Amino acid sequence: MHSILLNGLFKATQEKRLGIAAYFDKMINNHFFEENDTYLRIVYMIADGQHLYCKGEKELGLKQINDAIHILKALNCDESAAYYSDSLEKWLKEVE
C-alpha cells in the first residue's frame, strides 16, 4: 500500500495534478509512518518535495529533495541516491 500511495503522489506531481497530489499526501500522512519505515520516509521527502515545487514553493521543494538524497548518501545507499539524483535531473527538465 505504501508504494502505491508514494507512486500516486509522484505521478500526480509529474502531471501537475495538485488536487490529486494533495489527496495522496493526506493519505500518506494518515496511513504511515512507523519508526521502522525509514526508507519510505526518505522517499516520501522526495515525493513531497516535488509536490511543494509544483505548488510554487520551488526553493523549499528542491531543498527537501536534496536533503533526502543526502540522507541516502549518508546511509551509504549509493544506488538509491544515484537513482533519485538522476530522476531529479530528468524531472526538473520535464516540469520547466
ROTOR-127599 format. One record per atom (N, C-alpha, C, CB): residue number from 0; x, y, z; residue in one letter; atom name; chain. Coordinates in pm, whole numbers, plus 50000, padded with zeros to 5 digits. Glycine has a CB too. Example, Ala and Ser with C-alpha at 12.3 -4.5 7.8 and 13.67 -1.06 7.14 Angstrom:
<recs>
+-----+-------+-------+-------+---+----+---+
|   k |    xx |    yy |    zz | r |  a | c |
+-----+-------+-------+-------+---+----+---+
|   0 | 51319 | 49431 | 50780 | A |  N | A |
|   0 | 51230 | 49550 | 50780 | A | CA | A |
|   0 | 51320 | 49670 | 50780 | A |  C | A |
|   0 | 51131 | 49553 | 50905 | A | CB | A |
|   1 | 51285 | 49775 | 50708 | S |  N | A |
|   1 | 51367 | 49894 | 50714 | S | CA | A |
|   1 | 51290 | 50003 | 50787 | S |  C | A |
|   1 | 51408 | 49940 | 50572 | S | CB | A |
+-----+-------+-------+-------+---+----+---+
</recs>
This chain:
<recs>
+-----+-------+-------+-------+---+----+---+
|   k |    xx |    yy |    zz | r |  a | c |
+-----+-------+-------+-------+---+----+---+
|   0 | 50083 | 49881 | 50000 | M |  N | A |
|   0 | 50000 | 50000 | 50000 | M | CA | A |
|   0 | 50088 | 50126 | 50000 | M |  C | A |
|   0 | 49906 | 49999 | 50122 | M | CB | A |
|   1 | 50196 | 50122 | 50077 | H |  N | A |
|   1 | 50284 | 50239 | 50084 | H | CA | A |
|   1 | 50337 | 50277 | 49947 | H |  C | A |
|   1 | 50400 | 50213 | 50179 | H | CB | A |
|   2 | 50381 | 50178 | 49872 | S |  N | A |
|   2 | 50437 | 50206 | 49739 | S | CA | A |
|   2 | 50332 | 50265 | 49646 | S |  C | A |
|   2 | 50494 | 50078 | 49678 | S | CB | A |
|   3 | 50210 | 50215 | 49655 | I |  N | A |
|   3 | 50102 | 50266 | 49570 | I | CA | A |
|   3 | 50078 | 50414 | 49599 | I |  C | A |
|   3 | 49972 | 50185 | 49591 | I | CB | A |
|   4 | 50070 | 50448 | 49726 | L |  N | A |
|   4 | 50046 | 50588 | 49763 | L | CA | A |
|   4 | 50163 | 50677 | 49721 | L |  C | A |
|   4 | 50023 | 50599 | 49915 | L | CB | A |
|   5 | 50286 | 50631 | 49744 | L |  N | A |
|   5 | 50402 | 50711 | 49703 | L | CA | A |
|   5 | 50406 | 50728 | 49551 | L |  C | A |
|   5 | 50532 | 50645 | 49751 | L | CB | A |
|   6 | 50381 | 50621 | 49478 | N |  N | A |
|   6 | 50380 | 50631 | 49331 | N | CA | A |
|   6 | 50268 | 50722 | 49283 | N |  C | A |
|   6 | 50365 | 50492 | 49269 | N | CB | A |
|   7 | 50154 | 50719 | 49352 | G |  N | A |
|   7 | 50045 | 50809 | 49317 | G | CA | A |
|   7 | 50084 | 50955 | 49335 | G |  C | A |
|   7 | 49922 | 50778 | 49400 | G | CB | A |
|   8 | 50155 | 50984 | 49444 | L |  N | A |
|   8 | 50200 | 51121 | 49468 | L | CA | A |
|   8 | 50302 | 51164 | 49363 | L |  C | A |
|   8 | 50260 | 51135 | 49610 | L | CB | A |
|   9 | 50398 | 51075 | 49332 | F |  N | A |
|   9 | 50495 | 51107 | 49226 | F | CA | A |
|   9 | 50424 | 51133 | 49093 | F |  C | A |
|   9 | 50597 | 50992 | 49210 | F | CB | A |
|  10 | 50332 | 51046 | 49055 | K |  N | A |
|  10 | 50263 | 51058 | 48926 | K | CA | A |
|  10 | 50180 | 51187 | 48921 | K |  C | A |
|  10 | 50171 | 50935 | 48902 | K | CB | A |
|  11 | 50109 | 51216 | 49029 | A |  N | A |
|  11 | 50026 | 51337 | 49032 | A | CA | A |
|  11 | 50111 | 51463 | 49020 | A |  C | A |
|  11 | 49944 | 51342 | 49161 | A | CB | A |
|  12 | 50228 | 51466 | 49085 | T |  N | A |
|  12 | 50312 | 51585 | 49074 | T | CA | A |
|  12 | 50375 | 51595 | 48936 | T |  C | A |
|  12 | 50421 | 51585 | 49182 | T | CB | A |
|  13 | 50409 | 51481 | 48877 | Q |  N | A |
|  13 | 50465 | 51483 | 48742 | Q | CA | A |
|  13 | 50365 | 51540 | 48642 | Q |  C | A |
|  13 | 50508 | 51342 | 48699 | Q | CB | A |
|  14 | 50237 | 51510 | 48665 | E |  N | A |
|  14 | 50132 | 51558 | 48575 | E | CA | A |
|  14 | 50075 | 51692 | 48620 | E |  C | A |
|  14 | 50021 | 51455 | 48566 | E | CB | A |
|  15 | 50134 | 51749 | 48727 | K |  N | A |
|  15 | 50090 | 51877 | 48783 | K | CA | A |
|  15 | 49941 | 51876 | 48820 | K |  C | A |
|  15 | 50117 | 51990 | 48683 | K | CB | A |
|  16 | 49895 | 51763 | 48872 | R |  N | A |
|  16 | 49757 | 51749 | 48919 | R | CA | A |
|  16 | 49759 | 51766 | 49071 | R |  C | A |
|  16 | 49694 | 51608 | 48877 | R | CB | A |
|  17 | 49761 | 51893 | 49112 | L |  N | A |
|  17 | 49787 | 51925 | 49252 | L | CA | A |
|  17 | 49676 | 51881 | 49346 | L |  C | A |
|  17 | 49807 | 52072 | 49266 | L | CB | A |
|  18 | 49553 | 51879 | 49300 | G |  N | A |
|  18 | 49443 | 51830 | 49384 | G | CA | A |
|  18 | 49460 | 51683 | 49416 | G |  C | A |
|  18 | 49310 | 51854 | 49315 | G | CB | A |
|  19 | 49497 | 51606 | 49316 | I |  N | A |
|  19 | 49521 | 51463 | 49337 | I | CA | A |
|  19 | 49646 | 51443 | 49421 | I |  C | A |
|  19 | 49534 | 51389 | 49201 | I | CB | A |
|  20 | 49748 | 51524 | 49398 | A |  N | A |
|  20 | 49870 | 51516 | 49480 | A | CA | A |
|  20 | 49838 | 51543 | 49627 | A |  C | A |
|  20 | 49977 | 51617 | 49429 | A | CB | A |
|  21 | 49753 | 51641 | 49653 | A |  N | A |
|  21 | 49714 | 51672 | 49790 | A | CA | A |
|  21 | 49641 | 51554 | 49854 | A |  C | A |
|  21 | 49624 | 51797 | 49794 | A | CB | A |
|  22 | 49558 | 51485 | 49776 | Y |  N | A |
|  22 | 49487 | 51366 | 49825 | Y | CA | A |
|  22 | 49588 | 51259 | 49867 | Y |  C | A |
|  22 | 49391 | 51310 | 49717 | Y | CB | A |
|  23 | 49684 | 51228 | 49778 | F |  N | A |
|  23 | 49783 | 51125 | 49811 | F | CA | A |
|  23 | 49867 | 51168 | 49931 | F |  C | A |
|  23 | 49874 | 51098 | 49690 | F | CB | A |
|  24 | 49902 | 51296 | 49939 | D |  N | A |
|  24 | 49978 | 51346 | 50052 | D | CA | A |
|  24 | 49903 | 51323 | 50183 | D |  C | A |
|  24 | 50008 | 51496 | 50034 | D | CB | A |
|  25 | 49774 | 51352 | 50182 | K |  N | A |
|  25 | 49692 | 51331 | 50301 | K | CA | A |
|  25 | 49684 | 51183 | 50337 | K |  C | A |
|  25 | 49551 | 51388 | 50279 | K | CB | A |
|  26 | 49664 | 51097 | 50237 | M |  N | A |
|  26 | 49656 | 50953 | 50262 | M | CA | A |
|  26 | 49787 | 50900 | 50320 | M |  C | A |
|  26 | 49621 | 50879 | 50132 | M | CB | A |
|  27 | 49898 | 50947 | 50266 | I |  N | A |
|  27 | 50029 | 50903 | 50317 | I | CA | A |
|  27 | 50044 | 50943 | 50463 | I |  C | A |
|  27 | 50144 | 50963 | 50232 | I | CB | A |
|  28 | 50012 | 51067 | 50494 | N |  N | A |
|  28 | 50026 | 51113 | 50632 | N | CA | A |
|  28 | 49931 | 51043 | 50727 | N |  C | A |
|  28 | 50004 | 51262 | 50639 | N | CB | A |
|  29 | 49814 | 51001 | 50677 | N |  N | A |
|  29 | 49719 | 50930 | 50762 | N | CA | A |
|  29 | 49755 | 50783 | 50782 | N |  C | A |
|  29 | 49581 | 50940 | 50702 | N | CB | A |
|  30 | 49825 | 50723 | 50687 | H |  N | A |
|  30 | 49844 | 50578 | 50690 | H | CA | A |
|  30 | 49987 | 50530 | 50714 | H |  C | A |
|  30 | 49796 | 50521 | 50565 | H | CB | A |
|  31 | 50084 | 50615 | 50716 | F |  N | A |
|  31 | 50214 | 50578 | 50765 | F | CA | A |
|  31 | 50263 | 50698 | 50843 | F |  C | A |
|  31 | 50312 | 50537 | 50649 | F | CB | A |
|  32 | 50351 | 50687 | 50918 | F |  N | A |
|  32 | 50476 | 50617 | 50919 | F | CA | A |
|  32 | 50499 | 50557 | 51056 | F |  C | A |
|  32 | 50590 | 50709 | 50880 | F | CB | A |
|  33 | 50562 | 50441 | 51055 | E |  N | A |
|  33 | 50614 | 50384 | 51178 | E | CA | A |
|  33 | 50764 | 50410 | 51178 | E |  C | A |
|  33 | 50580 | 50231 | 51190 | E | CB | A |
|  34 | 50823 | 50398 | 51293 | E |  N | A |
|  34 | 50966 | 50426 | 51306 | E | CA | A |
|  34 | 51051 | 50342 | 51211 | E |  C | A |
|  34 | 51011 | 50402 | 51450 | E | CB | A |
|  35 | 51009 | 50218 | 51186 | N |  N | A |
|  35 | 51089 | 50130 | 51101 | N | CA | A |
|  35 | 51068 | 50154 | 50952 | N |  C | A |
|  35 | 51058 | 49986 | 51134 | N | CB | A |
|  36 | 50990 | 50249 | 50915 | D |  N | A |
|  36 | 50964 | 50283 | 50775 | D | CA | A |
|  36 | 51059 | 50392 | 50726 | D |  C | A |
|  36 | 50819 | 50327 | 50756 | D | CB | A |
|  37 | 51182 | 50388 | 50768 | T |  N | A |
|  37 | 51278 | 50495 | 50739 | T | CA | A |
|  37 | 51296 | 50518 | 50590 | T |  C | A |
|  37 | 51411 | 50463 | 50802 | T | CB | A |
|  38 | 51317 | 50412 | 50513 | Y |  N | A |
|  38 | 51336 | 50428 | 50368 | Y | CA | A |
|  38 | 51214 | 50495 | 50306 | Y |  C | A |
|  38 | 51363 | 50291 | 50300 | Y | CB | A |
|  39 | 51095 | 50452 | 50347 | L |  N | A |
|  39 | 50973 | 50512 | 50293 | L | CA | A |
|  39 | 50962 | 50659 | 50332 | L |  C | A |
|  39 | 50850 | 50436 | 50342 | L | CB | A |
|  40 | 51006 | 50693 | 50451 | R |  N | A |
|  40 | 51004 | 50833 | 50492 | R | CA | A |
|  40 | 51095 | 50918 | 50403 | R |  C | A |
|  40 | 51047 | 50847 | 50639 | R | CB | A |
|  41 | 51212 | 50861 | 50369 | I |  N | A |
|  41 | 51306 | 50934 | 50284 | I | CA | A |
|  41 | 51248 | 50952 | 50144 | I |  C | A |
|  41 | 51441 | 50861 | 50278 | I | CB | A |
|  42 | 51189 | 50846 | 50090 | V |  N | A |
|  42 | 51127 | 50855 | 49957 | V | CA | A |
|  42 | 51010 | 50953 | 49961 | V |  C | A |
|  42 | 51080 | 50715 | 49908 | V | CB | A |
|  43 | 50935 | 50952 | 50071 | Y |  N | A |
|  43 | 50826 | 51049 | 50086 | Y | CA | A |
|  43 | 50879 | 51192 | 50085 | Y |  C | A |
|  43 | 50747 | 51022 | 50216 | Y | CB | A |
|  44 | 50994 | 51216 | 50148 | M |  N | A |
|  44 | 51053 | 51351 | 50145 | M | CA | A |
|  44 | 51074 | 51397 | 50001 | M |  C | A |
|  44 | 51187 | 51354 | 50223 | M | CB | A |
|  45 | 51117 | 51304 | 49916 | I |  N | A |
|  45 | 51141 | 51337 | 49775 | I | CA | A |
|  45 | 51009 | 51367 | 49705 | I |  C | A |
|  45 | 51215 | 51223 | 49704 | I | CB | A |
|  46 | 50911 | 51279 | 49724 | A |  N | A |
|  46 | 50780 | 51300 | 49661 | A | CA | A |
|  46 | 50715 | 51429 | 49710 | A |  C | A |
|  46 | 50687 | 51180 | 49689 | A | CB | A |
|  47 | 50722 | 51453 | 49839 | D |  N | A |
|  47 | 50663 | 51575 | 49896 | D | CA | A |
|  47 | 50739 | 51698 | 49848 | D |  C | A |
|  47 | 50664 | 51568 | 50049 | D | CB | A |
|  48 | 50870 | 51686 | 49830 | G |  N | A |
|  48 | 50948 | 51797 | 49775 | G | CA | A |
|  48 | 50903 | 51832 | 49634 | G |  C | A |
|  48 | 51096 | 51762 | 49774 | G | CB | A |
|  49 | 50874 | 51730 | 49554 | Q |  N | A |
|  49 | 50822 | 51755 | 49419 | Q | CA | A |
|  49 | 50686 | 51824 | 49428 | Q |  C | A |
|  49 | 50810 | 51624 | 49340 | Q | CB | A |
|  50 | 50604 | 51779 | 49522 | H |  N | A |
|  50 | 50472 | 51839 | 49541 | H | CA | A |
|  50 | 50487 | 51987 | 49578 | H |  C | A |
|  50 | 50392 | 51764 | 49651 | H | CB | A |
|  51 | 50576 | 52017 | 49672 | L |  N | A |
|  51 | 50600 | 52156 | 49711 | L | CA | A |
|  51 | 50647 | 52239 | 49592 | L |  C | A |
|  51 | 50704 | 52164 | 49825 | L | CB | A |
|  52 | 50738 | 52183 | 49514 | Y |  N | A |
|  52 | 50792 | 52252 | 49396 | Y | CA | A |
|  52 | 50679 | 52286 | 49300 | Y |  C | A |
|  52 | 50898 | 52165 | 49326 | Y | CB | A |
|  53 | 50591 | 52190 | 49275 | C |  N | A |
|  53 | 50480 | 52212 | 49181 | C | CA | A |
|  53 | 50379 | 52313 | 49234 | C |  C | A |
|  53 | 50410 | 52080 | 49152 | C | CB | A |
|  54 | 50370 | 52326 | 49367 | K |  N | A |
|  54 | 50279 | 52423 | 49426 | K | CA | A |
|  54 | 50337 | 52563 | 49426 | K |  C | A |
|  54 | 50243 | 52383 | 49568 | K | CB | A |
|  55 | 50461 | 52577 | 49376 | G |  N | A |
|  55 | 50523 | 52709 | 49369 | G | CA | A |
|  55 | 50630 | 52733 | 49474 | G |  C | A |
|  55 | 50420 | 52813 | 49381 | G | CB | A |
|  56 | 50646 | 52640 | 49566 | E |  N | A |
|  56 | 50748 | 52653 | 49670 | E | CA | A |
|  56 | 50875 | 52583 | 49621 | E |  C | A |
|  56 | 50699 | 52593 | 49806 | E | CB | A |
|  57 | 50930 | 52636 | 49511 | K |  N | A |
|  57 | 51039 | 52569 | 49441 | K | CA | A |
|  57 | 51164 | 52554 | 49527 | K |  C | A |
|  57 | 51074 | 52646 | 49316 | K | CB | A |
|  58 | 51205 | 52660 | 49595 | E |  N | A |
|  58 | 51328 | 52654 | 49675 | E | CA | A |
|  58 | 51315 | 52552 | 49788 | E |  C | A |
|  58 | 51360 | 52792 | 49733 | E | CB | A |
|  59 | 51202 | 52557 | 49859 | L |  N | A |
|  59 | 51180 | 52463 | 49969 | L | CA | A |
|  59 | 51171 | 52319 | 49916 | L |  C | A |
|  59 | 51051 | 52499 | 50045 | L | CB | A |
|  60 | 51101 | 52301 | 49805 | G |  N | A |
|  60 | 51087 | 52168 | 49747 | G | CA | A |
|  60 | 51221 | 52108 | 49707 | G |  C | A |
|  60 | 50996 | 52172 | 49628 | G | CB | A |
|  61 | 51304 | 52188 | 49638 | L |  N | A |
|  61 | 51436 | 52139 | 49597 | L | CA | A |
|  61 | 51525 | 52109 | 49717 | L |  C | A |
|  61 | 51504 | 52242 | 49506 | L | CB | A |
|  62 | 51518 | 52194 | 49820 | K |  N | A |
|  62 | 51597 | 52169 | 49940 | K | CA | A |
|  62 | 51556 | 52037 | 50004 | K |  C | A |
|  62 | 51582 | 52284 | 50041 | K | CB | A |
|  63 | 51428 | 52013 | 50011 | Q |  N | A |
|  63 | 51379 | 51890 | 50073 | Q | CA | A |
|  63 | 51423 | 51767 | 49993 | Q |  C | A |
|  63 | 51226 | 51894 | 50085 | Q | CB | A |
|  64 | 51414 | 51775 | 49861 | I |  N | A |
|  64 | 51458 | 51664 | 49775 | I | CA | A |
|  64 | 51607 | 51639 | 49794 | I |  C | A |
|  64 | 51426 | 51694 | 49626 | I | CB | A |
|  65 | 51686 | 51745 | 49789 | N |  N | A |
|  65 | 51831 | 51730 | 49804 | N | CA | A |
|  65 | 51870 | 51681 | 49943 | N |  C | A |
|  65 | 51900 | 51862 | 49776 | N | CB | A |
|  66 | 51795 | 51724 | 50046 | D |  N | A |
|  66 | 51820 | 51674 | 50182 | D | CA | A |
|  66 | 51796 | 51523 | 50187 | D |  C | A |
|  66 | 51729 | 51747 | 50284 | D | CB | A |
|  67 | 51689 | 51477 | 50123 | A |  N | A |
|  67 | 51657 | 51334 | 50123 | A | CA | A |
|  67 | 51766 | 51255 | 50050 | A |  C | A |
|  67 | 51521 | 51309 | 50056 | A | CB | A |
|  68 | 51812 | 51306 | 49938 | I |  N | A |
|  68 | 51919 | 51239 | 49864 | I | CA | A |
|  68 | 52047 | 51236 | 49948 | I |  C | A |
|  68 | 51946 | 51310 | 49728 | I | CB | A |
|  69 | 52074 | 51344 | 50019 | H |  N | A |
|  69 | 52191 | 51350 | 50108 | H | CA | A |
|  69 | 52180 | 51244 | 50218 | H |  C | A |
|  69 | 52205 | 51491 | 50170 | H | CB | A |
|  70 | 52061 | 51225 | 50272 | I |  N | A |
|  70 | 52040 | 51122 | 50375 | I | CA | A |
|  70 | 52072 | 50984 | 50318 | I |  C | A |
|  70 | 51895 | 51126 | 50429 | I | CB | A |
|  71 | 52023 | 50957 | 50197 | L |  N | A |
|  71 | 52053 | 50828 | 50134 | L | CA | A |
|  71 | 52204 | 50809 | 50119 | L |  C | A |
|  71 | 51985 | 50819 | 49996 | L | CB | A |
|  72 | 52273 | 50915 | 50077 | K |  N | A |
|  72 | 52419 | 50906 | 50063 | K | CA | A |
|  72 | 52485 | 50882 | 50199 | K |  C | A |
|  72 | 52476 | 51035 | 50000 | K | CB | A |
|  73 | 52439 | 50951 | 50302 | A |  N | A |
|  73 | 52496 | 50935 | 50435 | A | CA | A |
|  73 | 52477 | 50794 | 50488 | A |  C | A |
|  73 | 52435 | 51036 | 50532 | A | CB | A |
|  74 | 52370 | 50728 | 50445 | L |  N | A |
|  74 | 52343 | 50591 | 50487 | L | CA | A |
|  74 | 52407 | 50488 | 50394 | L |  C | A |
|  74 | 52193 | 50567 | 50493 | L | CB | A |
|  75 | 52492 | 50536 | 50303 | N |  N | A |
|  75 | 52559 | 50451 | 50204 | N | CA | A |
|  75 | 52463 | 50376 | 50113 | N |  C | A |
|  75 | 52648 | 50351 | 50275 | N | CB | A |
|  76 | 52349 | 50436 | 50087 | C |  N | A |
|  76 | 52253 | 50382 | 49990 | C | CA | A |
|  76 | 52284 | 50448 | 49856 | C |  C | A |
|  76 | 52103 | 50409 | 50035 | C | CB | A |
|  77 | 52402 | 50417 | 49804 | D |  N | A |
|  77 | 52454 | 50487 | 49687 | D | CA | A |
|  77 | 52369 | 50466 | 49562 | D |  C | A |
|  77 | 52594 | 50442 | 49659 | D | CB | A |
|  78 | 52319 | 50345 | 49541 | E |  N | A |
|  78 | 52236 | 50319 | 49423 | E | CA | A |
|  78 | 52105 | 50398 | 49429 | E |  C | A |
|  78 | 52205 | 50169 | 49410 | E | CB | A |
|  79 | 52043 | 50400 | 49546 | S |  N | A |
|  79 | 51919 | 50477 | 49561 | S | CA | A |
|  79 | 51946 | 50626 | 49545 | S |  C | A |
|  79 | 51855 | 50450 | 49699 | S | CB | A |
|  80 | 52055 | 50674 | 49604 | A |  N | A |
|  80 | 52089 | 50816 | 49591 | A | CA | A |
|  80 | 52112 | 50853 | 49445 | A |  C | A |
|  80 | 52215 | 50849 | 49675 | A | CB | A |
|  81 | 52183 | 50768 | 49372 | A |  N | A |
|  81 | 52208 | 50794 | 49230 | A | CA | A |
|  81 | 52078 | 50790 | 49151 | A |  C | A |
|  81 | 52308 | 50691 | 49173 | A | CB | A |
|  82 | 51992 | 50694 | 49182 | Y |  N | A |
|  82 | 51863 | 50682 | 49113 | Y | CA | A |
|  82 | 51781 | 50810 | 49131 | Y |  C | A |
|  82 | 51784 | 50560 | 49165 | Y | CB | A |
|  83 | 51768 | 50856 | 49256 | Y |  N | A |
|  83 | 51686 | 50974 | 49281 | Y | CA | A |
|  83 | 51753 | 51102 | 49231 | Y |  C | A |
|  83 | 51655 | 50986 | 49429 | Y | CB | A |
|  84 | 51885 | 51108 | 49230 | S |  N | A |
|  84 | 51954 | 51223 | 49172 | S | CA | A |
|  84 | 51928 | 51232 | 49022 | S |  C | A |
|  84 | 52106 | 51215 | 49199 | S | CB | A |
|  85 | 51941 | 51118 | 48954 | D |  N | A |
|  85 | 51912 | 51114 | 48810 | D | CA | A |
|  85 | 51766 | 51148 | 48782 | D |  C | A |
|  85 | 51946 | 50977 | 48752 | D | CB | A |
|  86 | 51678 | 51092 | 48863 | S |  N | A |
|  86 | 51534 | 51119 | 48846 | S | CA | A |
|  86 | 51504 | 51267 | 48865 | S |  C | A |
|  86 | 51452 | 51036 | 48945 | S | CB | A |
|  87 | 51572 | 51330 | 48962 | L |  N | A |
|  87 | 51552 | 51473 | 48987 | L | CA | A |
|  87 | 51592 | 51554 | 48864 | L |  C | A |
|  87 | 51633 | 51518 | 49109 | L | CB | A |
|  88 | 51707 | 51524 | 48806 | E |  N | A |
|  88 | 51752 | 51597 | 48687 | E | CA | A |
|  88 | 51651 | 51583 | 48573 | E |  C | A |
|  88 | 51889 | 51546 | 48641 | E | CB | A |
|  89 | 51605 | 51463 | 48548 | K |  N | A |
|  89 | 51507 | 51439 | 48441 | K | CA | A |
|  89 | 51376 | 51510 | 48471 | K |  C | A |
|  89 | 51483 | 51289 | 48422 | K | CB | A |
|  90 | 51331 | 51501 | 48595 | W |  N | A |
|  90 | 51204 | 51561 | 48634 | W | CA | A |
|  90 | 51209 | 51713 | 48620 | W |  C | A |
|  90 | 51168 | 51522 | 48779 | W | CB | A |
|  91 | 51320 | 51774 | 48662 | L |  N | A |
|  91 | 51332 | 51920 | 48650 | L | CA | A |
|  91 | 51325 | 51965 | 48505 | L |  C | A |
|  91 | 51463 | 51968 | 48713 | L | CB | A |
|  92 | 51382 | 51888 | 48414 | K |  N | A |
|  92 | 51373 | 51921 | 48271 | K | CA | A |
|  92 | 51230 | 51912 | 48221 | K |  C | A |
|  92 | 51463 | 51828 | 48189 | K | CB | A |
|  93 | 51153 | 51816 | 48275 | E |  N | A |
|  93 | 51014 | 51797 | 48232 | E | CA | A |
|  93 | 50921 | 51906 | 48285 | E |  C | A |
|  93 | 50965 | 51662 | 48277 | E | CB | A |
|  94 | 50943 | 51949 | 48409 | V |  N | A |
|  94 | 50849 | 52044 | 48470 | V | CA | A |
|  94 | 50876 | 52189 | 48432 | V |  C | A |
|  94 | 50853 | 52031 | 48619 | V | CB | A |
|  95 | 50993 | 52216 | 48380 | E |  N | A |
|  95 | 51026 | 52355 | 48343 | E | CA | A |
|  95 | 50992 | 52384 | 48200 | E |  C | A |
|  95 | 51172 | 52384 | 48367 | E | CB | A |
+-----+-------+-------+-------+---+----+---+
</recs>
